């Protein structure tokens, strides 16, 4: 097959920008300027690596980014092509006004969310195919009946295997309940381990929907401060010495919500020792374990064999798409039996068909490949976000570049009214998280800015607007 490549890509080995991103940007520029058009075939990764005199893996990374962002499409046994569904680059004067109006509408909804993934990267074609295959089976009637209130047995086995291999745990499928998202997992856990009048320790700032769930179960909350290496363990110990009815602590140790800090090893071990001594449950919300850009994610607190009482909560909703509500919780078999009985009261079973479809994508390696591509895109966006912060806010804020997750936590160096900044940005059509979304009061002086679902243009526009107010 003829593979035209009328391009000369110049790579700057001294540049701060990674080589694979230079290659990706060169291809995007070629598409924007019309040098490459829809349907054009690209050279194979080996040939392109030889042309550019770089490692083939570098080229593969660049092609993965371009594919994930929608610039390229791969056809089995045919090769890689410029996609047919390119963004409209050149448009006539007849629809120029329409384009300007569309851009104006987009501006009105510039949202720095709390760290949601980009739904446009979701493997929807693979998921749709998995659904079609399920309904084309001769035994398709079997998936239409009732199944276990704990979820599809094979799906639970697959989750157990993933947690044992990837997150250092040692569990069986009998310790897992599949839920409709992590919030449902939180609800089930809290109503099975808490009763009216119990106390729950929570991080401050922290995840307010979890707090509301615990209060719904009749518990009262005690706030624990968050330090640069995670929650204040000394404060936890003082609470335990003072109150005899502390039944649980809710933590987000991998990337604390909202500050993104990681709970240190020393504090993890101390928290486990306190849990065993005072007999309270550690409720661990590992909401973004899949998104990590370093060597590997920090293992969950729940993976330590010394820990006796725990509930571990994870989610597939962020892996595939937020609208697809698939979560899970892990605990002792005794707790899981209680959770199963409560689950039957509010929801006879989960989404058996969705669980089967996701299981098929896991078994085929589709989820693994999707995460690899998505993480390349998110890592690139994270690095771009950091560069924009340094360009426009370097002297005005403090922040630590996160090694994972899909959000930054920035703290202004000078005294500012966070709520006032929130309102002023809102009037400009830019939405950030209000401080009352993650704190007991409005004294928290920081901003959580999710970047994954935004374009580079939107990121820069939003940061410029924020810079003018700090």
TAHUPE-V757384 format. One record per backbone hydrogen bond with DSSP energy under -1.0 kcal/mol. NH is the residue of the N-H (numbers start at 1). CO is the residue of the C=O. Records with the same first field share a line. If there is no record, write none. Layout:
# TAHUPE-V757384
NH = CO / CO
This chain:
# TAHUPE-V757384
7 = 5
15 = 12
22 = 18
23 = 19
24 = 20
25 = 21
26 = 22
27 = 23
28 = 24
29 = 25
30 = 26
31 = 27
32 = 28
33 = 29
35 = 30
36 = 30
39 = 82
40 = 37
42 = 80
48 = 44
49 = 45
50 = 46
51 = 47
52 = 48
53 = 49
54 = 49
59 = 55
60 = 56
61 = 57
62 = 58
63 = 59
64 = 60
65 = 61
66 = 62
67 = 63
68 = 64
69 = 65
71 = 66
72 = 66
73 = 81
75 = 79
78 = 75
79 = 75
81 = 73
82 = 40
83 = 71
99 = 95
100 = 96
101 = 97
102 = 98
103 = 99
104 = 100
105 = 101
106 = 102
107 = 103
108 = 104
109 = 106
110 = 107 / 429
112 = 431
113 = 111
121 = 118
122 = 119
124 = 122
127 = 123
128 = 124
129 = 125
130 = 126
131 = 127
132 = 128
133 = 129
134 = 130
135 = 131
140 = 137
142 = 139
143 = 140
144 = 141
151 = 148
156 = 152
157 = 153
158 = 154
159 = 155
160 = 156
161 = 157
162 = 158
163 = 159
164 = 160
165 = 161
166 = 162
167 = 163
169 = 163
175 = 172
176 = 173
177 = 329
178 = 150
179 = 327
181 = 179
185 = 181
186 = 182
187 = 183
188 = 184
189 = 185
190 = 186
191 = 187
193 = 189
194 = 190
197 = 218
198 = 195
199 = 245
200 = 220
201 = 248
202 = 222
204 = 224
206 = 438
211 = 207
212 = 208
213 = 209
214 = 210
215 = 211
216 = 212
217 = 213
218 = 215
219 = 214
220 = 198
222 = 200
224 = 202
227 = 230
230 = 227
232 = 225
236 = 232
237 = 233
238 = 234
239 = 235
240 = 236
241 = 237
242 = 238
243 = 239
247 = 199
248 = 199
249 = 281
250 = 201
251 = 283
256 = 261
260 = 256
263 = 253
264 = 229
268 = 264
269 = 265
270 = 266
271 = 267
272 = 268
273 = 269
274 = 270
275 = 271
276 = 272
277 = 273
278 = 274
279 = 275
280 = 275
281 = 247
282 = 309
283 = 249
284 = 311
285 = 251
286 = 313
287 = 285
291 = 288
293 = 403
303 = 300
304 = 301
307 = 304
311 = 282
312 = 330
313 = 284
314 = 328
316 = 326
320 = 316
324 = 321
326 = 324
327 = 179
328 = 314
329 = 177
330 = 312
331 = 175
336 = 332
337 = 333
338 = 334
339 = 335
340 = 336
341 = 337
342 = 338
343 = 339
344 = 340
346 = 342
347 = 343
352 = 350
355 = 351
356 = 352
357 = 353
358 = 354
359 = 355
360 = 356
361 = 357
362 = 358
363 = 359
364 = 360
365 = 362
366 = 361
367 = 361
369 = 365
370 = 366
371 = 367
372 = 368
373 = 369
374 = 370
375 = 371
376 = 372
377 = 373
378 = 374
379 = 375
380 = 376
381 = 377
382 = 378
383 = 379
384 = 380
385 = 381
386 = 382
387 = 383
388 = 384
389 = 385
390 = 386
391 = 387
392 = 388
393 = 389
396 = 393
397 = 393
398 = 411
405 = 291
408 = 449
410 = 447
411 = 398
413 = 396
421 = 417
422 = 418
423 = 419
424 = 420
425 = 421
426 = 422
427 = 423
429 = 426
430 = 425
431 = 110
437 = 434
438 = 435
447 = 410
449 = 408
450 = 113
451 = 406
454 = 451
459 = 455
460 = 456
461 = 457
462 = 458
463 = 459
464 = 460
465 = 461
466 = 462
467 = 463
468 = 464
469 = 466
